Amino acid sequence: MKTIGSQLALAFGTALALALAAPAAAQQPGAGPVTDQVDHPAVITHHQGRFGGQAVAYTATVEGIAISTGRNEAARIVSFAYTRDGVDAATRPVMFLFNGGPIVAAQYLHIGGIGPKRVAYPDDVRAAPSTFRLVANEFSPLDAVDMVFVDPASTGFSRVAPGTDPRAYFSVEADARQFAAYIRAWLKQHGREGSPVYLTGESYGTNRAAEIAGQLAAGPDPLPLAGIFLYGQAANIVEYSQRPANVTSYVASLPTVAAIGWYHGRADRKGRGLDAFLADARAFAKGDYLTVLYQGSAASDADKRRVAARLAEYSGIPADWYLANGLKISKERYRAELFKDRGLLLGRADARYTAPITDKGNAPDPSDVLMQGVQKFLPIYLRDDLKVTWSDPYVPAVGITSLEDWGWGDGTSPFADWPYYQGISAMMARNPDFRLLIGNGIYDTQTTMGAAELLATQSGWDPARVTLRYYDGGHTGYSVAATAKTIGDDIRTLVRRP
């Protein structure tokens, strides 16, 4: 049986590294990152699309820019930039986007849902991968904001410079330094120092975005950000990691558990639609459930039975199970328990998906199919649309084997008390006009709705400057067409605010 620590590492490690759960064939061969650095000239192509209801002419630029972030820290970072033609570029908003990992390329945001083309997945989660298609992304916010998808050193086509150990960037601070340096370099190279600058980070990319914000806010030459979109946020992971005594984490995870139970028809809906059902679940979680959990063994038997019955109503797990397990079910345990009678496991990244459990008691994450769609179409998109014919490999992810391979500051894992949110606080203090958008997939068991709410309400931020949104889907909720549209609209609202 896995220890609690290994269960946490499994859950959070997957939440951080979308691509690390992908088939081995998608990984760069060998145990370590690629270090060869090739100075390709920029590849520039011109396109037409329709975004946000507007016909848009735009330029795609694939280019590398050399950065230096300190002694024995240098790299050539390659990005994919989409800039609208025929507008005043000098003052037009620009957004830098990145996935997580800690070391994963930005391909999932790039063609998963926000770039000018996206992988279209059928609404039926049982559909075969052969039905996935690469389509024009009418939901992309390119009509409102230029977008630069950035791959960290050792992923994509980005490489460390000769003489730099790739592991020099394997830490919270150094990783953010390369992004901060790249943002400054890109803005200068393209004459965009006057543009409002935004960030979008997903999964560990939200931790990265917060650290970048803190670094850009500090020092004698600050770069005030206009806003950040945190999607599938993990910036307060220490608060919602499910240690047995961390009662807050079970309260925070209940809305996600309830949504999954509702979706699969295992919860007692009592005629309630999803929104009403979740509103009731949140009220119960913050009220009676929190009170009785906090009392622990001191709670009366009557209180325990009452709470267990409500938990059964919301989750579809029997009340007796809760009474036997201290009124707590971890998200990982819920994935295995909900359909235990049918031998099915819920998806970790998107619990709408299920897969049979093997004789060994496990199964691949069934929602990995969403990542595989991106991995299938990205090489085709690079070749046919962007005309990138470089012979060097595009590396989806660096083969970090454990959380201990990453430098977490004062701790040895992301569960240490690393105050990511303070970087955003510093940027808010630096720029009174800064705005924050926090979004989360409803069926994501890794970075949950309750965790996003905790970040928004417990970080000391002005609520008037923070928007909290929940989206249909999971960790890559933009795989749902309606969610891709909503995310595009929310980004437009963020960058077009009065």
LUMSE-967897 format. One record per residue (C-alpha): residue in one letter; x, y negated, z negated. Coordinates in Angstrom, 1 decimal. Layout:
REM residues N
 code      X      Y      Z
    a      X      Y      Z
...
This chain:
REM residues 498
 code      X      Y      Z
    m    0.0    0.0    0.0
    k    1.3   -3.5    0.8
    t    2.1   -5.8   -2.0
    i    0.2   -9.1   -2.4
    g    3.3  -10.9   -1.1
    s    3.6   -8.8    2.0
    q   -0.2   -9.3    2.7
    l    0.3  -13.0    2.4
    a    3.3  -12.9    4.7
    l    1.4  -10.9    7.2
    a   -1.6  -13.2    7.2
    f    0.3  -16.5    7.2
    g    3.0  -15.2    9.5
    t    0.4  -14.5   12.2
    a   -1.3  -17.8   11.6
    l    2.0  -19.6   12.1
    a    3.2  -17.6   15.1
    l    0.4  -17.0   17.6
    a    2.8  -15.5   20.2
    l    4.6  -13.2   17.7
    a    1.5  -11.0   17.7
    a    1.7  -10.6   21.5
    p    2.9   -7.5   23.3
    a    6.7   -7.0   23.1
    a    7.0   -7.3   26.9
    a    6.1  -11.0   26.5
    q    9.0  -11.6   24.2
    q   12.4  -12.6   25.4
    p   14.6   -9.4   25.4
    g   17.0   -9.1   22.6
    a   16.9  -10.0   19.0
    g   17.9  -13.6   19.2
    p   17.0  -16.8   21.0
    v   18.3  -17.7   24.4
    t   21.2  -20.3   24.2
    d   22.1  -20.9   27.8
    q   21.4  -24.5   28.8
    v   20.6  -25.4   32.4
    d   20.3  -29.0   33.4
    h   17.5  -28.7   36.0
    p   16.4  -31.9   37.8
    a   12.8  -32.9   37.0
    v   10.0  -31.2   39.0
    i    7.3  -33.8   39.9
    t    4.0  -32.9   41.5
    h    0.9  -34.9   42.2
    h   -2.7  -33.8   41.6
    q   -6.3  -34.7   41.6
    g   -8.8  -33.6   38.9
    r  -12.1  -34.5   37.3
    f  -11.9  -35.1   33.5
    g  -14.5  -36.5   31.2
    g  -16.7  -37.1   34.2
    q  -14.1  -39.2   36.0
    a  -12.1  -38.5   39.1
    v   -8.4  -38.8   38.1
    a   -5.2  -38.8   40.1
    y   -2.3  -37.7   37.9
    t    1.4  -36.8   38.0
    a    2.8  -33.7   36.4
    t    6.5  -33.9   35.3
    v    8.5  -31.0   34.1
    e   11.8  -32.3   32.8
    g   14.4  -31.8   30.2
    i   15.8  -34.6   28.0
    a   19.0  -34.2   25.9
    i   18.7  -35.0   22.2
    s   21.2  -35.1   19.4
    t   19.9  -35.0   15.8
    g   23.1  -34.8   13.8
    r   26.4  -32.9   13.5
    n   26.2  -29.6   15.4
    e   22.5  -30.3   16.2
    a   21.8  -31.0   19.8
    a   19.4  -29.6   22.4
    r   17.8  -30.1   25.8
    i   14.1  -30.2   25.3
    v   11.8  -29.5   28.3
    s    8.3  -30.7   28.3
    f    5.3  -30.7   30.6
    a    3.9  -34.3   30.9
    y    0.6  -35.3   32.6
    t    0.3  -39.0   33.3
    r   -2.6  -40.7   34.9
    d   -1.9  -42.7   38.1
    g   -3.1  -46.2   38.8
    v   -3.3  -47.4   35.2
    d   -1.1  -49.7   33.0
    a    1.2  -46.9   31.7
    a    3.1  -49.3   29.5
    t    0.2  -49.6   27.0
    r   -1.8  -46.4   27.8
    p   -2.0  -43.9   24.9
    v    0.3  -40.9   25.0
    m   -0.1  -37.7   23.0
    f    2.6  -35.1   22.2
    l    1.2  -31.6   21.7
    f    2.8  -28.5   20.3
    n    1.9  -25.1   19.0
    g    3.3  -23.5   15.8
    g    5.4  -20.5   15.2
    p    7.5  -21.7   13.5
    i    9.2  -21.2   16.9
    v    6.5  -20.8   19.6
    a    6.2  -22.6   22.9
    a    3.2  -24.9   23.6
    q    1.6  -22.6   26.2
    y   -1.6  -22.0   24.2
    l   -2.5  -25.7   23.9
    h   -1.1  -26.3   27.4
    i   -3.3  -23.9   29.5
    g   -5.4  -22.4   26.7
    g   -7.7  -25.4   26.4
    i   -6.3  -29.0   26.6
    g   -4.2  -29.3   29.7
    p   -5.6  -30.0   33.2
    k   -6.1  -26.3   33.8
    r   -7.3  -23.7   31.3
    v   -7.8  -20.0   31.0
    a  -11.6  -19.4   31.1
    y  -12.9  -16.6   28.9
    p  -16.4  -15.2   29.1
    d  -18.6  -16.0   26.2
    d  -19.1  -12.3   25.7
    v  -16.2  -11.3   23.4
    r  -16.4   -7.8   24.7
    a  -15.5   -8.8   28.2
    a  -12.4   -7.2   29.7
    p   -9.2   -9.2   30.3
    s   -9.7   -8.7   34.0
    t  -12.6  -11.2   33.9
    f  -10.3  -14.0   32.6
    r   -9.6  -16.8   35.1
    l   -7.5  -19.9   35.4
    v   -9.7  -22.8   36.3
    a   -9.7  -26.6   36.5
    n  -10.2  -28.0   33.0
    e  -12.9  -30.6   33.2
    f  -12.8  -30.9   29.4
    s   -9.2  -32.1   29.3
    p   -8.9  -35.7   27.8
    l   -6.5  -36.7   30.6
    d   -8.9  -39.4   31.6
    a   -8.2  -41.1   28.2
    v   -4.7  -40.2   27.2
    d   -1.5  -39.0   28.8
    m   -0.3  -35.7   27.4
    v    3.2  -34.2   26.9
    f    3.3  -30.6   25.9
    v    6.6  -30.0   24.1
    d    8.4  -26.6   23.6
    p   10.9  -26.6   20.7
    a   14.5  -25.6   21.3
    s   15.0  -21.9   22.2
    t   11.4  -21.6   23.5
    g    9.9  -22.3   26.9
    f   12.7  -23.7   29.0
    s   14.1  -25.7   26.0
    r   17.6  -24.7   24.9
    v   20.1  -25.8   22.3
    a   23.3  -27.5   23.5
    p   26.6  -25.6   23.8
    g   28.2  -25.5   20.4
    t   24.8  -25.6   18.6
    d   23.7  -22.5   16.7
    p   20.0  -22.0   17.6
    r   19.4  -21.4   13.9
    a   20.4  -25.0   13.2
    y   16.7  -25.9   14.0
    f   15.2  -23.1   12.0
    s   13.9  -25.2    9.1
    v   11.1  -27.6    8.4
    e   13.2  -30.7    8.4
    a   15.5  -29.9   11.3
    d   12.7  -28.6   13.5
    a   10.8  -31.9   12.9
    r   14.0  -33.9   13.6
    q   14.2  -32.5   17.1
    f   10.6  -33.5   17.8
    a   11.0  -37.0   16.4
    a   14.1  -37.5   18.4
    y   12.5  -36.1   21.6
    i    9.4  -38.4   21.1
    r   11.7  -41.5   20.8
    a   13.8  -40.3   23.8
    w   10.8  -39.6   26.0
    l    9.1  -43.0   25.3
    k   12.4  -44.8   26.0
    q   13.1  -42.9   29.2
    h    9.6  -43.6   30.6
    g    9.3  -47.2   29.4
    r    6.5  -46.3   27.0
    e    7.7  -47.9   23.8
    g    4.5  -50.0   23.8
    s    2.1  -47.1   24.1
    p    0.0  -45.9   21.2
    v    1.5  -42.6   20.2
    y   -0.5  -39.6   19.0
    l    0.4  -36.0   18.0
    t   -1.5  -32.8   18.2
    g   -0.2  -29.8   16.3
    e   -1.8  -26.3   16.0
    s   -1.2  -23.8   13.2
    y    2.4  -24.3   12.0
    g    2.4  -27.2   14.4
    t    0.2  -29.0   11.8
    n    2.9  -28.6    9.2
    r    5.4  -29.9   11.9
    a    3.2  -32.9   12.7
    a    3.0  -33.9    9.1
    e    6.8  -33.7    8.7
    i    7.4  -35.6   12.0
    a    5.0  -38.3   10.7
    g    7.0  -38.6    7.5
    q   10.3  -38.8    9.4
    l    9.0  -41.4   11.9
    a    7.6  -43.5    9.1
    a   11.0  -43.6    7.3
    g   14.2  -45.4    7.9
    p   15.2  -48.8    9.3
    d   13.5  -48.2   12.7
    p   10.1  -46.7   12.0
    l    7.8  -45.5   14.8
    p    4.2  -46.0   13.7
    l    1.9  -43.3   15.0
    a   -1.6  -44.2   16.0
    g   -3.1  -40.9   15.0
    i   -2.7  -37.1   14.6
    f   -5.0  -34.2   15.5
    l   -4.4  -31.2   13.2
    y   -6.0  -28.1   14.6
    g   -6.0  -24.9   12.6
    q   -4.2  -26.7    9.9
    a   -1.8  -25.0    7.4
    a   -0.4  -28.1    5.7
    n   -1.8  -27.1    2.3
    i   -1.1  -23.4    2.6
    v    0.1  -23.2   -1.0
    e   -3.4  -24.3   -2.1
    y   -5.3  -21.6   -0.2
    s   -3.0  -18.6   -0.2
    q   -4.9  -15.8   -1.8
    r   -3.0  -14.9   -4.9
    p   -5.4  -13.1   -7.3
    a   -5.3  -15.9   -9.9
    n   -5.7  -18.7   -7.3
    v   -9.5  -19.0   -7.8
    t   -9.6  -22.1   -5.5
    s   -8.5  -20.0   -2.6
    y  -11.6  -17.7   -2.9
    v  -13.9  -20.7   -3.1
    a  -12.2  -22.2   -0.1
    s  -12.5  -19.0    2.0
    l  -16.1  -18.3    1.3
    p  -17.6  -20.5    4.1
    t  -15.5  -18.6    6.6
    v  -16.4  -15.3    5.2
    a  -20.1  -16.3    5.3
    a  -19.9  -17.5    8.9
    i  -18.4  -14.2    9.9
    g  -21.1  -12.3    8.0
    w  -23.7  -14.4    9.7
    y  -22.3  -14.0   13.1
    h  -22.2  -10.2   12.9
    g  -25.6   -9.9   11.3
    r  -24.3   -8.4    8.1
    a  -25.2  -11.4    5.9
    d  -28.7  -12.0    4.6
    r  -29.6  -14.9    6.9
    k  -33.2  -15.4    5.4
    g  -34.1  -17.1    8.7
    r  -31.4  -19.7    8.4
    g  -29.4  -20.9   11.3
    l  -25.6  -21.0   11.0
    d  -25.4  -24.7   10.0
    a  -28.0  -24.3    7.2
    f  -26.5  -21.0    6.1
    l  -23.0  -22.5    5.8
    a  -24.4  -25.6    3.9
    d  -25.9  -23.2    1.3
    a  -22.7  -21.1    1.2
    r  -20.6  -24.2    0.6
    a  -22.9  -25.5   -2.2
    f  -22.8  -22.1   -3.9
    a  -19.0  -21.8   -3.5
    k  -18.3  -25.2   -5.1
    g  -20.9  -24.7   -7.8
    d  -21.9  -21.4   -9.4
    y  -19.1  -19.4   -7.8
    l  -16.3  -21.7   -8.8
    t  -17.6  -22.0  -12.4
    v  -17.9  -18.2  -12.9
    l  -14.6  -17.5  -11.2
    y  -12.8  -20.0  -13.4
    q  -14.3  -18.3  -16.5
    g  -12.9  -15.0  -15.3
    s  -13.2  -12.2  -17.9
    a  -15.0  -14.7  -20.3
    a  -18.0  -14.9  -18.0
    s  -21.1  -13.1  -19.1
    d  -22.2   -9.9  -17.4
    a  -25.4  -11.7  -16.3
    d  -23.5  -14.5  -14.7
    k  -21.2  -12.0  -12.9
    r  -24.2  -10.0  -11.6
    r  -25.9  -13.2  -10.4
    v  -22.8  -14.3   -8.5
    a  -22.2  -10.9   -7.1
    a  -25.7  -10.8   -5.6
    r  -25.2  -14.2   -4.0
    l  -21.8  -13.1   -2.6
    a  -23.4  -10.0   -1.1
    e  -26.0  -12.3    0.5
    y  -23.4  -14.5    2.2
    s  -20.8  -11.9    3.1
    g  -22.6   -8.6    3.7
    i  -20.3   -6.8    1.2
    p  -22.4   -5.0   -1.6
    a  -22.7   -6.7   -5.0
    d  -21.3   -3.6   -6.7
    w  -18.1   -4.0   -4.7
    y  -17.7   -7.5   -6.0
    l  -18.4   -6.5   -9.6
    a  -15.7   -3.8   -9.2
    n  -13.2   -6.3   -7.7
    g  -13.5   -9.4  -10.0
    l  -15.9  -11.2   -7.7
    k  -13.1  -11.7   -5.1
    i  -12.4  -10.5   -1.6
    s   -9.4  -11.7    0.3
    k   -9.8  -12.6    3.9
    e   -7.5   -9.6    4.9
    r   -9.6   -7.2    2.8
    y  -12.8   -8.6    4.4
    r  -11.5   -7.9    7.8
    a  -11.3   -4.2    6.9
    e  -14.4   -3.9    4.7
    l  -17.2   -5.5    6.7
    f  -17.4   -2.7    9.3
    k  -15.6    0.0    7.3
    d  -18.7    2.2    7.9
    r  -18.2    1.9   11.6
    g  -14.4    2.2   11.5
    l  -13.8   -1.3   12.9
    l  -11.4   -4.1   12.1
    l  -12.3   -7.8   12.5
    g   -9.9  -10.0   14.4
    r   -7.6  -12.1   12.3
    a   -7.3  -15.1   14.6
    d  -10.9  -14.8   15.7
    a  -13.2  -12.6   13.6
    r  -15.9  -12.4   16.4
    y  -13.7   -9.7   17.9
    t  -13.5   -6.2   16.6
    a  -11.4   -3.1   17.3
    p  -11.4    0.5   16.1
    i   -9.1    1.3   13.2
    t   -6.5    4.0   14.0
    d   -5.9    7.2   12.1
    k   -3.1    5.3   10.3
    g   -5.5    2.8    8.9
    n   -4.6   -0.2   11.0
    a   -5.2   -1.7   14.4
    p   -3.8   -4.5   16.6
    d   -5.5   -7.8   16.1
    p   -8.4   -7.5   18.5
    s   -8.4  -11.3   19.1
    d   -4.8  -11.1   20.5
    v   -6.5  -10.7   23.9
    l   -7.0  -14.5   23.9
    m   -3.2  -15.0   23.7
    q   -2.6  -12.4   26.4
    g   -4.8  -14.4   28.8
    v   -2.5  -17.4   28.5
    q    0.6  -15.3   28.8
    k   -0.7  -13.7   32.0
    f   -1.6  -17.0   33.7
    l    1.2  -19.3   32.6
    p    3.8  -18.0   35.1
    i    1.3  -18.2   37.9
    y    0.4  -21.8   36.9
    l    4.1  -22.8   36.7
    r    4.8  -21.4   40.1
    d    1.7  -22.3   42.1
    d    0.6  -25.6   40.6
    l    3.7  -27.1   39.1
    k    6.2  -25.7   41.6
    v    8.6  -24.7   39.0
    t   10.9  -22.0   40.5
    w   13.7  -22.0   37.9
    s   15.3  -18.6   37.5
    d   15.9  -18.9   33.8
    p   13.2  -17.3   31.7
    y   10.3  -19.1   30.0
    v   10.5  -17.9   26.4
    p    7.1  -17.7   24.6
    a    8.6  -17.3   21.2
    v   11.8  -16.7   19.2
    g   12.0  -13.3   17.6
    i   12.0  -14.5   14.0
    t   11.5  -11.3   12.0
    s   10.3  -12.6    8.7
    l    9.3  -15.8    6.9
    e   12.7  -15.8    5.2
    d   14.4  -16.6    8.5
    w   13.0  -20.2    8.3
    g   14.2  -22.9    6.0
    w   11.3  -23.9    3.8
    g   13.0  -26.7    1.8
    d   13.2  -26.0   -1.9
    g   11.3  -22.7   -1.6
    t   11.9  -19.4    0.3
    s    8.5  -19.2    2.0
    p    5.6  -21.5    3.1
    f    3.9  -20.6   -0.2
    a    6.4  -22.8   -2.1
    d    5.2  -26.2   -3.1
    w    6.3  -28.1    0.0
    p    4.2  -31.3    0.2
    y    3.6  -31.5    3.9
    y    0.7  -33.9    3.5
    q    2.9  -36.6    2.1
    g    4.4  -37.2    5.5
    i    0.9  -38.2    6.7
    s    0.4  -40.3    3.6
    a    3.6  -42.2    4.4
    m    2.5  -42.8    8.0
    m   -0.9  -44.0    6.7
    a    0.9  -46.5    4.5
    r    3.1  -47.6    7.3
    n    0.3  -48.1    9.8
    p   -3.1  -49.2    8.4
    d   -4.7  -48.4   11.8
    f   -3.6  -44.7   11.7
    r   -6.4  -42.2   12.0
    l   -6.4  -38.4   11.4
    l   -8.6  -35.8   13.0
    i   -8.7  -32.4   11.3
    g  -10.3  -29.5   13.2
    n  -10.8  -25.8   12.4
    g  -12.3  -22.8   14.1
    i  -15.3  -21.4   12.3
    y  -14.3  -17.8   12.6
    d  -10.6  -18.2   11.9
    t   -9.5  -16.1    8.9
    q   -6.0  -17.6    8.8
    t   -6.5  -21.3    8.6
    t  -10.0  -21.7    7.2
    m  -12.7  -24.4    7.1
    g  -12.5  -24.6    3.3
    a   -8.7  -25.1    3.5
    a   -9.3  -28.0    6.0
    e  -11.8  -29.6    3.6
    l   -9.4  -29.3    0.8
    l   -6.7  -31.1    2.8
    a   -9.1  -33.9    3.7
    t  -10.4  -34.4    0.2
    q   -7.4  -33.6   -2.1
    s   -4.6  -35.5   -0.4
    g   -5.5  -39.0   -1.6
    w   -6.3  -40.3    1.9
    d   -8.9  -42.9    2.7
    p  -11.9  -40.9    3.9
    a  -12.8  -43.7    6.4
    r   -9.6  -42.8    8.2
    v  -10.1  -39.0    8.3
    t  -12.5  -37.0   10.5
    l  -13.2  -33.4    9.7
    r  -14.6  -31.1   12.4
    y  -15.5  -27.4   12.7
    y  -15.5  -25.7   16.0
    d  -17.2  -22.6   17.4
    g  -14.5  -19.9   17.8
    g  -11.4  -19.0   15.9
    h   -7.7  -20.0   15.7
    t   -7.7  -20.7   19.5
    g  -11.3  -22.0   19.5
    y  -10.7  -23.8   22.8
    s  -11.1  -20.4   24.3
    v  -14.9  -21.1   24.0
    a  -15.9  -23.5   26.8
    a  -18.2  -25.5   24.6
    t  -15.5  -25.9   22.0
    a  -12.9  -27.0   24.7
    k  -15.4  -29.7   25.7
    t  -16.0  -30.8   22.1
    i  -12.2  -30.9   21.3
    g  -11.6  -33.0   24.5
    d  -14.4  -35.4   23.4
    d  -13.0  -35.6   19.9
    i   -9.6  -36.5   21.2
    r  -11.2  -39.2   23.4
    t  -12.9  -40.6   20.4
    l   -9.6  -40.6   18.4
    v   -7.6  -42.5   21.1
    r  -10.4  -44.8   22.2
    r  -11.4  -46.0   18.7
    p  -12.3  -49.7   18.4
